[in-house]
């Protein structure tokens, strides 16, 4: 996935646009976006973020 995205946009990790429908957003209990993960992010990072909010 990272290779495909880098062909489209070399700086895709810093580009705020949503590049793919697998971009993940973590929302807190108040409805605020607390984190955003690109499709290439490791799920361990997403898991740690969610666990930190529980």
mmCIF entry with sequence, helices, sheets and N, C-alpha, C, O atoms, coordinates in Angstrom:
data_MODEL
# 
_entry.id   MODEL 
# 
_entity.id                         1 
_entity.type                       polymer 
_entity.pdbx_number_of_molecules   1 
# 
_entity_poly.entity_id                      1 
_entity_poly.type                           'polypeptide(L)' 
_entity_poly.nstd_linkage                   no 
_entity_poly.nstd_monomer                   no 
_entity_poly.pdbx_seq_one_letter_code       
;(UNK)(UNK)(UNK)(UNK)(UNK)(UNK)(UNK)(UNK)(UNK)(UNK)(UNK)(UNK)(UNK)(UNK)(UNK)(UNK)
(UNK)(UNK)(UNK)(UNK)(UNK)(UNK)(UNK)(UNK)(UNK)(UNK)(UNK)(UNK)(UNK)(UNK)(UNK)(UNK)
(UNK)(UNK)(UNK)(UNK)(UNK)(UNK)(UNK)(UNK)(UNK)(UNK)(UNK)(UNK)(UNK)(UNK)(UNK)(UNK)
(UNK)(UNK)(UNK)(UNK)(UNK)(UNK)
;
_entity_poly.pdbx_seq_one_letter_code_can   XXXXXXXXXXXXXXXXXXXXXXXXXXXXXXXXXXXXXXXXXXXXXXXXXXXXXX 
_entity_poly.pdbx_strand_id                 A 
# 
loop_
_entity_poly_seq.entity_id 
_entity_poly_seq.num 
_entity_poly_seq.mon_id 
_entity_poly_seq.hetero 
1 1  UNK n 
1 2  UNK n 
1 3  UNK n 
1 4  UNK n 
1 5  UNK n 
1 6  UNK n 
1 7  UNK n 
1 8  UNK n 
1 9  UNK n 
1 10 UNK n 
1 11 UNK n 
1 12 UNK n 
1 13 UNK n 
1 14 UNK n 
1 15 UNK n 
1 16 UNK n 
1 17 UNK n 
1 18 UNK n 
1 19 UNK n 
1 20 UNK n 
1 21 UNK n 
1 22 UNK n 
1 23 UNK n 
1 24 UNK n 
1 25 UNK n 
1 26 UNK n 
1 27 UNK n 
1 28 UNK n 
1 29 UNK n 
1 30 UNK n 
1 31 UNK n 
1 32 UNK n 
1 33 UNK n 
1 34 UNK n 
1 35 UNK n 
1 36 UNK n 
1 37 UNK n 
1 38 UNK n 
1 39 UNK n 
1 40 UNK n 
1 41 UNK n 
1 42 UNK n 
1 43 UNK n 
1 44 UNK n 
1 45 UNK n 
1 46 UNK n 
1 47 UNK n 
1 48 UNK n 
1 49 UNK n 
1 50 UNK n 
1 51 UNK n 
1 52 UNK n 
1 53 UNK n 
1 54 UNK n 
# 
_struct_asym.id          A 
_struct_asym.entity_id   1 
# 
loop_
_struct_conf.conf_type_id 
_struct_conf.id 
_struct_conf.pdbx_PDB_helix_id 
_struct_conf.beg_label_comp_id 
_struct_conf.beg_label_asym_id 
_struct_conf.beg_label_seq_id 
_struct_conf.pdbx_beg_PDB_ins_code 
_struct_conf.end_label_comp_id 
_struct_conf.end_label_asym_id 
_struct_conf.end_label_seq_id 
_struct_conf.pdbx_end_PDB_ins_code 
_struct_conf.beg_auth_comp_id 
_struct_conf.beg_auth_asym_id 
_struct_conf.beg_auth_seq_id 
_struct_conf.end_auth_comp_id 
_struct_conf.end_auth_asym_id 
_struct_conf.end_auth_seq_id 
_struct_conf.pdbx_PDB_helix_class 
_struct_conf.details 
_struct_conf.pdbx_PDB_helix_length 
HELX_P HELX_P1 AA1 UNK A 2  ? UNK A 8  ? UNK A 2  UNK A 8  1 ? 7  
HELX_P HELX_P2 AA2 UNK A 43 ? UNK A 53 ? UNK A 43 UNK A 53 1 ? 11 
# 
_struct_conf_type.id          HELX_P 
_struct_conf_type.criteria    ? 
_struct_conf_type.reference   ? 
# 
_struct_sheet.id               AA1 
_struct_sheet.type             ? 
_struct_sheet.number_strands   2 
_struct_sheet.details          ? 
# 
_struct_sheet_order.sheet_id     AA1 
_struct_sheet_order.range_id_1   1 
_struct_sheet_order.range_id_2   2 
_struct_sheet_order.offset       ? 
_struct_sheet_order.sense        anti-parallel 
# 
loop_
_struct_sheet_range.sheet_id 
_struct_sheet_range.id 
_struct_sheet_range.beg_label_comp_id 
_struct_sheet_range.beg_label_asym_id 
_struct_sheet_range.beg_label_seq_id 
_struct_sheet_range.pdbx_beg_PDB_ins_code 
_struct_sheet_range.end_label_comp_id 
_struct_sheet_range.end_label_asym_id 
_struct_sheet_range.end_label_seq_id 
_struct_sheet_range.pdbx_end_PDB_ins_code 
_struct_sheet_range.beg_auth_comp_id 
_struct_sheet_range.beg_auth_asym_id 
_struct_sheet_range.beg_auth_seq_id 
_struct_sheet_range.end_auth_comp_id 
_struct_sheet_range.end_auth_asym_id 
_struct_sheet_range.end_auth_seq_id 
AA1 1 UNK A 24 ? UNK A 27 ? UNK A 24 UNK A 27 
AA1 2 UNK A 33 ? UNK A 37 ? UNK A 33 UNK A 37 
# 
loop_
_atom_site.group_PDB 
_atom_site.id 
_atom_site.type_symbol 
_atom_site.label_atom_id 
_atom_site.label_alt_id 
_atom_site.label_comp_id 
_atom_site.label_asym_id 
_atom_site.label_entity_id 
_atom_site.label_seq_id 
_atom_site.pdbx_PDB_ins_code 
_atom_site.Cartn_x 
_atom_site.Cartn_y 
_atom_site.Cartn_z 
_atom_site.occupancy 
_atom_site.B_iso_or_equiv 
_atom_site.pdbx_formal_charge 
_atom_site.auth_seq_id 
_atom_site.auth_comp_id 
_atom_site.auth_asym_id 
_atom_site.auth_atom_id 
_atom_site.pdbx_PDB_model_num 
ATOM 1   N N  . UNK A 1 1  ? 0.822   -1.179 0.000  1.00 0.00 ? 1  UNK A N  1 
ATOM 2   C CA . UNK A 1 1  ? 0.000   0.000  0.000  1.00 0.00 ? 1  UNK A CA 1 
ATOM 3   C C  . UNK A 1 1  ? 0.872   1.250  0.000  1.00 0.00 ? 1  UNK A C  1 
ATOM 4   O O  . UNK A 1 1  ? 0.598   2.199  -0.734 1.00 0.00 ? 1  UNK A O  1 
ATOM 5   N N  . UNK A 1 2  ? 1.915   1.252  0.817  1.00 0.00 ? 2  UNK A N  1 
ATOM 6   C CA . UNK A 1 2  ? 2.801   2.415  0.878  1.00 0.00 ? 2  UNK A CA 1 
ATOM 7   C C  . UNK A 1 2  ? 3.432   2.729  -0.456 1.00 0.00 ? 2  UNK A C  1 
ATOM 8   O O  . UNK A 1 2  ? 3.574   3.897  -0.820 1.00 0.00 ? 2  UNK A O  1 
ATOM 9   N N  . UNK A 1 3  ? 3.811   1.708  -1.184 1.00 0.00 ? 3  UNK A N  1 
ATOM 10  C CA . UNK A 1 3  ? 4.410   1.903  -2.509 1.00 0.00 ? 3  UNK A CA 1 
ATOM 11  C C  . UNK A 1 3  ? 3.407   2.530  -3.465 1.00 0.00 ? 3  UNK A C  1 
ATOM 12  O O  . UNK A 1 3  ? 3.745   3.455  -4.203 1.00 0.00 ? 3  UNK A O  1 
ATOM 13  N N  . UNK A 1 4  ? 2.190   2.038  -3.453 1.00 0.00 ? 4  UNK A N  1 
ATOM 14  C CA . UNK A 1 4  ? 1.158   2.584  -4.334 1.00 0.00 ? 4  UNK A CA 1 
ATOM 15  C C  . UNK A 1 4  ? 0.888   4.053  -3.993 1.00 0.00 ? 4  UNK A C  1 
ATOM 16  O O  . UNK A 1 4  ? 0.807   4.895  -4.888 1.00 0.00 ? 4  UNK A O  1 
ATOM 17  N N  . UNK A 1 5  ? 0.750   4.357  -2.703 1.00 0.00 ? 5  UNK A N  1 
ATOM 18  C CA . UNK A 1 5  ? 0.485   5.735  -2.304 1.00 0.00 ? 5  UNK A CA 1 
ATOM 19  C C  . UNK A 1 5  ? 1.649   6.653  -2.630 1.00 0.00 ? 5  UNK A C  1 
ATOM 20  O O  . UNK A 1 5  ? 1.441   7.799  -3.028 1.00 0.00 ? 5  UNK A O  1 
ATOM 21  N N  . UNK A 1 6  ? 2.875   6.162  -2.467 1.00 0.00 ? 6  UNK A N  1 
ATOM 22  C CA . UNK A 1 6  ? 4.032   7.008  -2.757 1.00 0.00 ? 6  UNK A CA 1 
ATOM 23  C C  . UNK A 1 6  ? 4.161   7.292  -4.246 1.00 0.00 ? 6  UNK A C  1 
ATOM 24  O O  . UNK A 1 6  ? 4.746   8.309  -4.619 1.00 0.00 ? 6  UNK A O  1 
ATOM 25  N N  . UNK A 1 7  ? 3.638   6.433  -5.102 1.00 0.00 ? 7  UNK A N  1 
ATOM 26  C CA . UNK A 1 7  ? 3.637   6.707  -6.538 1.00 0.00 ? 7  UNK A CA 1 
ATOM 27  C C  . UNK A 1 7  ? 2.664   7.835  -6.874 1.00 0.00 ? 7  UNK A C  1 
ATOM 28  O O  . UNK A 1 7  ? 2.906   8.622  -7.789 1.00 0.00 ? 7  UNK A O  1 
ATOM 29  N N  . UNK A 1 8  ? 1.570   7.906  -6.132 1.00 0.00 ? 8  UNK A N  1 
ATOM 30  C CA . UNK A 1 8  ? 0.567   8.942  -6.353 1.00 0.00 ? 8  UNK A CA 1 
ATOM 31  C C  . UNK A 1 8  ? 1.040   10.269 -5.762 1.00 0.00 ? 8  UNK A C  1 
ATOM 32  O O  . UNK A 1 8  ? 0.895   11.324 -6.378 1.00 0.00 ? 8  UNK A O  1 
ATOM 33  N N  . UNK A 1 9  ? 1.610   10.199 -4.553 1.00 0.00 ? 9  UNK A N  1 
ATOM 34  C CA . UNK A 1 9  ? 2.028   11.405 -3.835 1.00 0.00 ? 9  UNK A CA 1 
ATOM 35  C C  . UNK A 1 9  ? 3.233   11.039 -2.977 1.00 0.00 ? 9  UNK A C  1 
ATOM 36  O O  . UNK A 1 9  ? 3.085   10.329 -1.983 1.00 0.00 ? 9  UNK A O  1 
ATOM 37  N N  . UNK A 1 10 ? 4.410   11.506 -3.341 1.00 0.00 ? 10 UNK A N  1 
ATOM 38  C CA . UNK A 1 10 ? 5.634   11.130 -2.619 1.00 0.00 ? 10 UNK A CA 1 
ATOM 39  C C  . UNK A 1 10 ? 5.582   11.522 -1.152 1.00 0.00 ? 10 UNK A C  1 
ATOM 40  O O  . UNK A 1 10 ? 6.195   10.860 -0.314 1.00 0.00 ? 10 UNK A O  1 
ATOM 41  N N  . UNK A 1 11 ? 4.869   12.573 -0.833 1.00 0.00 ? 11 UNK A N  1 
ATOM 42  C CA . UNK A 1 11 ? 4.786   13.051 0.538  1.00 0.00 ? 11 UNK A CA 1 
ATOM 43  C C  . UNK A 1 11 ? 3.423   12.717 1.144  1.00 0.00 ? 11 UNK A C  1 
ATOM 44  O O  . UNK A 1 11 ? 2.875   13.507 1.913  1.00 0.00 ? 11 UNK A O  1 
ATOM 45  N N  . UNK A 1 12 ? 2.878   11.558 0.803  1.00 0.00 ? 12 UNK A N  1 
ATOM 46  C CA . UNK A 1 12 ? 1.508   11.208 1.200  1.00 0.00 ? 12 UNK A CA 1 
ATOM 47  C C  . UNK A 1 12 ? 1.313   11.197 2.713  1.00 0.00 ? 12 UNK A C  1 
ATOM 48  O O  . UNK A 1 12 ? 0.212   11.480 3.186  1.00 0.00 ? 12 UNK A O  1 
ATOM 49  N N  . UNK A 1 13 ? 2.337   10.883 3.473  1.00 0.00 ? 13 UNK A N  1 
ATOM 50  C CA . UNK A 1 13 ? 2.181   10.810 4.929  1.00 0.00 ? 13 UNK A CA 1 
ATOM 51  C C  . UNK A 1 13 ? 1.939   12.184 5.544  1.00 0.00 ? 13 UNK A C  1 
ATOM 52  O O  . UNK A 1 13 ? 1.317   12.289 6.601  1.00 0.00 ? 13 UNK A O  1 
ATOM 53  N N  . UNK A 1 14 ? 2.422   13.229 4.896  1.00 0.00 ? 14 UNK A N  1 
ATOM 54  C CA . UNK A 1 14 ? 2.251   14.585 5.414  1.00 0.00 ? 14 UNK A CA 1 
ATOM 55  C C  . UNK A 1 14 ? 1.119   15.341 4.739  1.00 0.00 ? 14 UNK A C  1 
ATOM 56  O O  . UNK A 1 14 ? 0.783   16.450 5.157  1.00 0.00 ? 14 UNK A O  1 
ATOM 57  N N  . UNK A 1 15 ? 0.532   14.766 3.715  1.00 0.00 ? 15 UNK A N  1 
ATOM 58  C CA . UNK A 1 15 ? -0.570  15.390 2.991  1.00 0.00 ? 15 UNK A CA 1 
ATOM 59  C C  . UNK A 1 15 ? -1.855  15.139 3.784  1.00 0.00 ? 15 UNK A C  1 
ATOM 60  O O  . UNK A 1 15 ? -2.173  13.982 4.060  1.00 0.00 ? 15 UNK A O  1 
ATOM 61  N N  . UNK A 1 16 ? -2.607  16.185 4.162  1.00 0.00 ? 16 UNK A N  1 
ATOM 62  C CA . UNK A 1 16 ? -3.784  15.986 5.003  1.00 0.00 ? 16 UNK A CA 1 
ATOM 63  C C  . UNK A 1 16 ? -4.985  15.361 4.294  1.00 0.00 ? 16 UNK A C  1 
ATOM 64  O O  . UNK A 1 16 ? -5.951  14.978 4.953  1.00 0.00 ? 16 UNK A O  1 
ATOM 65  N N  . UNK A 1 17 ? -4.943  15.251 2.970  1.00 0.00 ? 17 UNK A N  1 
ATOM 66  C CA . UNK A 1 17 ? -6.069  14.659 2.249  1.00 0.00 ? 17 UNK A CA 1 
ATOM 67  C C  . UNK A 1 17 ? -6.223  13.184 2.597  1.00 0.00 ? 17 UNK A C  1 
ATOM 68  O O  . UNK A 1 17 ? -5.241  12.495 2.872  1.00 0.00 ? 17 UNK A O  1 
ATOM 69  N N  . UNK A 1 18 ? -7.454  12.710 2.584  1.00 0.00 ? 18 UNK A N  1 
ATOM 70  C CA . UNK A 1 18 ? -7.703  11.279 2.769  1.00 0.00 ? 18 UNK A CA 1 
ATOM 71  C C  . UNK A 1 18 ? -7.414  10.616 1.445  1.00 0.00 ? 18 UNK A C  1 
ATOM 72  O O  . UNK A 1 18 ? -8.043  10.921 0.432  1.00 0.00 ? 18 UNK A O  1 
ATOM 73  N N  . UNK A 1 19 ? -6.450  9.700  1.458  1.00 0.00 ? 19 UNK A N  1 
ATOM 74  C CA . UNK A 1 19 ? -5.994  9.086  0.221  1.00 0.00 ? 19 UNK A CA 1 
ATOM 75  C C  . UNK A 1 19 ? -6.710  7.793  -0.131 1.00 0.00 ? 19 UNK A C  1 
ATOM 76  O O  . UNK A 1 19 ? -6.722  7.388  -1.293 1.00 0.00 ? 19 UNK A O  1 
ATOM 77  N N  . UNK A 1 20 ? -7.285  7.164  0.827  1.00 0.00 ? 20 UNK A N  1 
ATOM 78  C CA . UNK A 1 20 ? -7.841  5.838  0.603  1.00 0.00 ? 20 UNK A CA 1 
ATOM 79  C C  . UNK A 1 20 ? -8.946  5.615  1.612  1.00 0.00 ? 20 UNK A C  1 
ATOM 80  O O  . UNK A 1 20 ? -8.913  6.209  2.690  1.00 0.00 ? 20 UNK A O  1 
ATOM 81  N N  . UNK A 1 21 ? -9.896  4.804  1.310  1.00 0.00 ? 21 UNK A N  1 
ATOM 82  C CA . UNK A 1 21 ? -11.008 4.608  2.235  1.00 0.00 ? 21 UNK A CA 1 
ATOM 83  C C  . UNK A 1 21 ? -10.631 3.755  3.452  1.00 0.00 ? 21 UNK A C  1 
ATOM 84  O O  . UNK A 1 21 ? -11.497 3.436  4.267  1.00 0.00 ? 21 UNK A O  1 
ATOM 85  N N  . UNK A 1 22 ? -9.365  3.384  3.586  1.00 0.00 ? 22 UNK A N  1 
ATOM 86  C CA . UNK A 1 22 ? -8.925  2.619  4.746  1.00 0.00 ? 22 UNK A CA 1 
ATOM 87  C C  . UNK A 1 22 ? -8.189  3.492  5.752  1.00 0.00 ? 22 UNK A C  1 
ATOM 88  O O  . UNK A 1 22 ? -7.594  2.971  6.695  1.00 0.00 ? 22 UNK A O  1 
ATOM 89  N N  . UNK A 1 23 ? -8.217  4.806  5.572  1.00 0.00 ? 23 UNK A N  1 
ATOM 90  C CA . UNK A 1 23 ? -7.665  5.704  6.580  1.00 0.00 ? 23 UNK A CA 1 
ATOM 91  C C  . UNK A 1 23 ? -8.508  5.530  7.840  1.00 0.00 ? 23 UNK A C  1 
ATOM 92  O O  . UNK A 1 23 ? -9.736  5.482  7.775  1.00 0.00 ? 23 UNK A O  1 
ATOM 93  N N  . UNK A 1 24 ? -7.833  5.437  8.989  1.00 0.00 ? 24 UNK A N  1 
ATOM 94  C CA . UNK A 1 24 ? -8.535  5.185  10.244 1.00 0.00 ? 24 UNK A CA 1 
ATOM 95  C C  . UNK A 1 24 ? -8.507  6.436  11.117 1.00 0.00 ? 24 UNK A C  1 
ATOM 96  O O  . UNK A 1 24 ? -7.476  7.099  11.229 1.00 0.00 ? 24 UNK A O  1 
ATOM 97  N N  . UNK A 1 25 ? -9.638  6.752  11.730 1.00 0.00 ? 25 UNK A N  1 
ATOM 98  C CA . UNK A 1 25 ? -9.732  7.858  12.673 1.00 0.00 ? 25 UNK A CA 1 
ATOM 99  C C  . UNK A 1 25 ? -10.146 7.295  14.018 1.00 0.00 ? 25 UNK A C  1 
ATOM 100 O O  . UNK A 1 25 ? -11.044 6.456  14.094 1.00 0.00 ? 25 UNK A O  1 
ATOM 101 N N  . UNK A 1 26 ? -9.498  7.751  15.078 1.00 0.00 ? 26 UNK A N  1 
ATOM 102 C CA . UNK A 1 26 ? -9.873  7.352  16.430 1.00 0.00 ? 26 UNK A CA 1 
ATOM 103 C C  . UNK A 1 26 ? -10.617 8.540  17.033 1.00 0.00 ? 26 UNK A C  1 
ATOM 104 O O  . UNK A 1 26 ? -10.120 9.666  17.043 1.00 0.00 ? 26 UNK A O  1 
ATOM 105 N N  . UNK A 1 27 ? -11.804 8.264  17.529 1.00 0.00 ? 27 UNK A N  1 
ATOM 106 C CA . UNK A 1 27 ? -12.693 9.282  18.074 1.00 0.00 ? 27 UNK A CA 1 
ATOM 107 C C  . UNK A 1 27 ? -12.863 9.037  19.573 1.00 0.00 ? 27 UNK A C  1 
ATOM 108 O O  . UNK A 1 27 ? -13.080 7.900  19.992 1.00 0.00 ? 27 UNK A O  1 
ATOM 109 N N  . UNK A 1 28 ? -12.765 10.094 20.381 1.00 0.00 ? 28 UNK A N  1 
ATOM 110 C CA . UNK A 1 28 ? -12.964 9.908  21.817 1.00 0.00 ? 28 UNK A CA 1 
ATOM 111 C C  . UNK A 1 28 ? -14.462 9.895  22.147 1.00 0.00 ? 28 UNK A C  1 
ATOM 112 O O  . UNK A 1 28 ? -15.304 10.052 21.262 1.00 0.00 ? 28 UNK A O  1 
ATOM 113 N N  . UNK A 1 29 ? -14.776 9.708  23.413 1.00 0.00 ? 29 UNK A N  1 
ATOM 114 C CA . UNK A 1 29 ? -16.184 9.587  23.842 1.00 0.00 ? 29 UNK A CA 1 
ATOM 115 C C  . UNK A 1 29 ? -16.991 10.854 23.627 1.00 0.00 ? 29 UNK A C  1 
ATOM 116 O O  . UNK A 1 29 ? -18.221 10.813 23.609 1.00 0.00 ? 29 UNK A O  1 
ATOM 117 N N  . UNK A 1 30 ? -16.310 11.979 23.465 1.00 0.00 ? 30 UNK A N  1 
ATOM 118 C CA . UNK A 1 30 ? -16.994 13.247 23.232 1.00 0.00 ? 30 UNK A CA 1 
ATOM 119 C C  . UNK A 1 30 ? -17.150 13.549 21.739 1.00 0.00 ? 30 UNK A C  1 
ATOM 120 O O  . UNK A 1 30 ? -17.701 14.584 21.365 1.00 0.00 ? 30 UNK A O  1 
ATOM 121 N N  . UNK A 1 31 ? -16.665 12.643 20.896 1.00 0.00 ? 31 UNK A N  1 
ATOM 122 C CA . UNK A 1 31 ? -16.793 12.817 19.457 1.00 0.00 ? 31 UNK A CA 1 
ATOM 123 C C  . UNK A 1 31 ? -15.657 13.576 18.805 1.00 0.00 ? 31 UNK A C  1 
ATOM 124 O O  . UNK A 1 31 ? -15.759 13.963 17.641 1.00 0.00 ? 31 UNK A O  1 
ATOM 125 N N  . UNK A 1 32 ? -14.572 13.794 19.539 1.00 0.00 ? 32 UNK A N  1 
ATOM 126 C CA . UNK A 1 32 ? -13.414 14.493 18.992 1.00 0.00 ? 32 UNK A CA 1 
ATOM 127 C C  . UNK A 1 32 ? -12.455 13.521 18.320 1.00 0.00 ? 32 UNK A C  1 
ATOM 128 O O  . UNK A 1 32 ? -12.213 12.428 18.832 1.00 0.00 ? 32 UNK A O  1 
ATOM 129 N N  . UNK A 1 33 ? -11.916 13.911 17.187 1.00 0.00 ? 33 UNK A N  1 
ATOM 130 C CA . UNK A 1 33 ? -10.886 13.105 16.532 1.00 0.00 ? 33 UNK A CA 1 
ATOM 131 C C  . UNK A 1 33 ? -9.607  13.279 17.337 1.00 0.00 ? 33 UNK A C  1 
ATOM 132 O O  . UNK A 1 33 ? -9.110  14.394 17.493 1.00 0.00 ? 33 UNK A O  1 
ATOM 133 N N  . UNK A 1 34 ? -9.076  12.171 17.846 1.00 0.00 ? 34 UNK A N  1 
ATOM 134 C CA . UNK A 1 34 ? -7.852  12.238 18.642 1.00 0.00 ? 34 UNK A CA 1 
ATOM 135 C C  . UNK A 1 34 ? -6.645  11.693 17.894 1.00 0.00 ? 34 UNK A C  1 
ATOM 136 O O  . UNK A 1 34 ? -5.504  11.953 18.275 1.00 0.00 ? 34 UNK A O  1 
ATOM 137 N N  . UNK A 1 35 ? -6.897  10.941 16.834 1.00 0.00 ? 35 UNK A N  1 
ATOM 138 C CA . UNK A 1 35 ? -5.786  10.404 16.054 1.00 0.00 ? 35 UNK A CA 1 
ATOM 139 C C  . UNK A 1 35 ? -6.271  10.021 14.660 1.00 0.00 ? 35 UNK A C  1 
ATOM 140 O O  . UNK A 1 35 ? -7.446  9.726  14.437 1.00 0.00 ? 35 UNK A O  1 
ATOM 141 N N  . UNK A 1 36 ? -5.329  10.036 13.745 1.00 0.00 ? 36 UNK A N  1 
ATOM 142 C CA . UNK A 1 36 ? -5.599  9.621  12.366 1.00 0.00 ? 36 UNK A CA 1 
ATOM 143 C C  . UNK A 1 36 ? -4.459  8.710  11.941 1.00 0.00 ? 36 UNK A C  1 
ATOM 144 O O  . UNK A 1 36 ? -3.289  9.011  12.181 1.00 0.00 ? 36 UNK A O  1 
ATOM 145 N N  . UNK A 1 37 ? -4.803  7.599  11.312 1.00 0.00 ? 37 UNK A N  1 
ATOM 146 C CA . UNK A 1 37 ? -3.803  6.639  10.869 1.00 0.00 ? 37 UNK A CA 1 
ATOM 147 C C  . UNK A 1 37 ? -3.996  6.373  9.385  1.00 0.00 ? 37 UNK A C  1 
ATOM 148 O O  . UNK A 1 37 ? -5.102  6.076  8.932  1.00 0.00 ? 37 UNK A O  1 
ATOM 149 N N  . UNK A 1 38 ? -2.918  6.482  8.642  1.00 0.00 ? 38 UNK A N  1 
ATOM 150 C CA . UNK A 1 38 ? -2.959  6.191  7.215  1.00 0.00 ? 38 UNK A CA 1 
ATOM 151 C C  . UNK A 1 38 ? -3.118  4.680  7.014  1.00 0.00 ? 38 UNK A C  1 
ATOM 152 O O  . UNK A 1 38 ? -2.868  3.905  7.937  1.00 0.00 ? 38 UNK A O  1 
ATOM 153 N N  . UNK A 1 39 ? -3.531  4.257  5.817  1.00 0.00 ? 39 UNK A N  1 
ATOM 154 C CA . UNK A 1 39 ? -3.720  2.823  5.554  1.00 0.00 ? 39 UNK A CA 1 
ATOM 155 C C  . UNK A 1 39 ? -2.456  1.994  5.803  1.00 0.00 ? 39 UNK A C  1 
ATOM 156 O O  . UNK A 1 39 ? -2.539  0.790  6.042  1.00 0.00 ? 39 UNK A O  1 
ATOM 157 N N  . UNK A 1 40 ? -1.297  2.634  5.747  1.00 0.00 ? 40 UNK A N  1 
ATOM 158 C CA . UNK A 1 40 ? -0.038  1.911  5.929  1.00 0.00 ? 40 UNK A CA 1 
ATOM 159 C C  . UNK A 1 40 ? 0.372   1.798  7.391  1.00 0.00 ? 40 UNK A C  1 
ATOM 160 O O  . UNK A 1 40 ? 1.369   1.144  7.697  1.00 0.00 ? 40 UNK A O  1 
ATOM 161 N N  . UNK A 1 41 ? -0.371  2.418  8.299  1.00 0.00 ? 41 UNK A N  1 
ATOM 162 C CA . UNK A 1 41 ? -0.019  2.378  9.728  1.00 0.00 ? 41 UNK A CA 1 
ATOM 163 C C  . UNK A 1 41 ? -0.158  0.967  10.276 1.00 0.00 ? 41 UNK A C  1 
ATOM 164 O O  . UNK A 1 41 ? -1.049  0.212  9.885  1.00 0.00 ? 41 UNK A O  1 
ATOM 165 N N  . UNK A 1 42 ? 0.724   0.637  11.169 1.00 0.00 ? 42 UNK A N  1 
ATOM 166 C CA . UNK A 1 42 ? 0.659   -0.680 11.806 1.00 0.00 ? 42 UNK A CA 1 
ATOM 167 C C  . UNK A 1 42 ? -0.504  -0.700 12.798 1.00 0.00 ? 42 UNK A C  1 
ATOM 168 O O  . UNK A 1 42 ? -0.723  0.256  13.541 1.00 0.00 ? 42 UNK A O  1 
ATOM 169 N N  . UNK A 1 43 ? -1.231  -1.795 12.791 1.00 0.00 ? 43 UNK A N  1 
ATOM 170 C CA . UNK A 1 43 ? -2.395  -1.918 13.659 1.00 0.00 ? 43 UNK A CA 1 
ATOM 171 C C  . UNK A 1 43 ? -2.013  -1.883 15.141 1.00 0.00 ? 43 UNK A C  1 
ATOM 172 O O  . UNK A 1 43 ? -2.848  -1.549 15.982 1.00 0.00 ? 43 UNK A O  1 
ATOM 173 N N  . UNK A 1 44 ? -0.777  -2.220 15.467 1.00 0.00 ? 44 UNK A N  1 
ATOM 174 C CA . UNK A 1 44 ? -0.333  -2.138 16.860 1.00 0.00 ? 44 UNK A CA 1 
ATOM 175 C C  . UNK A 1 44 ? -0.426  -0.688 17.360 1.00 0.00 ? 44 UNK A C  1 
ATOM 176 O O  . UNK A 1 44 ? -0.780  -0.453 18.515 1.00 0.00 ? 44 UNK A O  1 
ATOM 177 N N  . UNK A 1 45 ? -0.108  0.283  16.489 1.00 0.00 ? 45 UNK A N  1 
ATOM 178 C CA . UNK A 1 45 ? -0.191  1.688  16.862 1.00 0.00 ? 45 UNK A CA 1 
ATOM 179 C C  . UNK A 1 45 ? -1.639  2.112  17.092 1.00 0.00 ? 45 UNK A C  1 
ATOM 180 O O  . UNK A 1 45 ? -1.938  2.856  18.026 1.00 0.00 ? 45 UNK A O  1 
ATOM 181 N N  . UNK A 1 46 ? -2.521  1.637  16.242 1.00 0.00 ? 46 UNK A N  1 
ATOM 182 C CA . UNK A 1 46 ? -3.943  1.946  16.388 1.00 0.00 ? 46 UNK A CA 1 
ATOM 183 C C  . UNK A 1 46 ? -4.453  1.346  17.695 1.00 0.00 ? 46 UNK A C  1 
ATOM 184 O O  . UNK A 1 46 ? -5.169  2.001  18.452 1.00 0.00 ? 46 UNK A O  1 
ATOM 185 N N  . UNK A 1 47 ? -4.083  0.117  17.947 1.00 0.00 ? 47 UNK A N  1 
ATOM 186 C CA . UNK A 1 47 ? -4.514  -0.571 19.167 1.00 0.00 ? 47 UNK A CA 1 
ATOM 187 C C  . UNK A 1 47 ? -4.059  0.171  20.414 1.00 0.00 ? 47 UNK A C  1 
ATOM 188 O O  . UNK A 1 47 ? -4.847  0.353  21.342 1.00 0.00 ? 47 UNK A O  1 
ATOM 189 N N  . UNK A 1 48 ? -2.798  0.604  20.455 1.00 0.00 ? 48 UNK A N  1 
ATOM 190 C CA . UNK A 1 48 ? -2.275  1.329  21.606 1.00 0.00 ? 48 UNK A CA 1 
ATOM 191 C C  . UNK A 1 48 ? -3.037  2.635  21.809 1.00 0.00 ? 48 UNK A C  1 
ATOM 192 O O  . UNK A 1 48 ? -3.328  3.018  22.942 1.00 0.00 ? 48 UNK A O  1 
ATOM 193 N N  . UNK A 1 49 ? -3.356  3.308  20.728 1.00 0.00 ? 49 UNK A N  1 
ATOM 194 C CA . UNK A 1 49 ? -4.091  4.565  20.818 1.00 0.00 ? 49 UNK A CA 1 
ATOM 195 C C  . UNK A 1 49 ? -5.476  4.328  21.412 1.00 0.00 ? 49 UNK A C  1 
ATOM 196 O O  . UNK A 1 49 ? -5.900  5.059  22.307 1.00 0.00 ? 49 UNK A O  1 
ATOM 197 N N  . UNK A 1 50 ? -6.179  3.319  20.923 1.00 0.00 ? 50 UNK A N  1 
ATOM 198 C CA . UNK A 1 50 ? -7.524  3.009  21.422 1.00 0.00 ? 50 UNK A CA 1 
ATOM 199 C C  . UNK A 1 50 ? -7.470  2.581  22.886 1.00 0.00 ? 50 UNK A C  1 
ATOM 200 O O  . UNK A 1 50 ? -8.284  3.020  23.698 1.00 0.00 ? 50 UNK A O  1 
ATOM 201 N N  . UNK A 1 51 ? -6.514  1.727  23.215 1.00 0.00 ? 51 UNK A N  1 
ATOM 202 C CA . UNK A 1 51 ? -6.401  1.257  24.593 1.00 0.00 ? 51 UNK A CA 1 
ATOM 203 C C  . UNK A 1 51 ? -6.117  2.429  25.547 1.00 0.00 ? 51 UNK A C  1 
ATOM 204 O O  . UNK A 1 51 ? -6.565  2.420  26.693 1.00 0.00 ? 51 UNK A O  1 
ATOM 205 N N  . UNK A 1 52 ? -5.376  3.428  25.070 1.00 0.00 ? 52 UNK A N  1 
ATOM 206 C CA . UNK A 1 52 ? -5.078  4.587  25.892 1.00 0.00 ? 52 UNK A CA 1 
ATOM 207 C C  . UNK A 1 52 ? -6.313  5.417  26.212 1.00 0.00 ? 52 UNK A C  1 
ATOM 208 O O  . UNK A 1 52 ? -6.320  6.172  27.185 1.00 0.00 ? 52 UNK A O  1 
ATOM 209 N N  . UNK A 1 53 ? -7.351  5.283  25.404 1.00 0.00 ? 53 UNK A N  1 
ATOM 210 C CA . UNK A 1 53 ? -8.580  6.033  25.617 1.00 0.00 ? 53 UNK A CA 1 
ATOM 211 C C  . UNK A 1 53 ? -9.598  5.288  26.479 1.00 0.00 ? 53 UNK A C  1 
ATOM 212 O O  . UNK A 1 53 ? -10.569 5.875  26.956 1.00 0.00 ? 53 UNK A O  1 
ATOM 213 N N  . UNK A 1 54 ? -9.367  3.997  26.672 1.00 0.00 ? 54 UNK A N  1 
ATOM 214 C CA . UNK A 1 54 ? -10.333 3.202  27.446 1.00 0.00 ? 54 UNK A CA 1 
ATOM 215 C C  . UNK A 1 54 ? -10.222 3.444  28.930 1.00 0.00 ? 54 UNK A C  1 
ATOM 216 O O  . UNK A 1 54 ? -10.966 2.850  29.710 1.00 0.00 ? 54 UNK A O  1 
# 
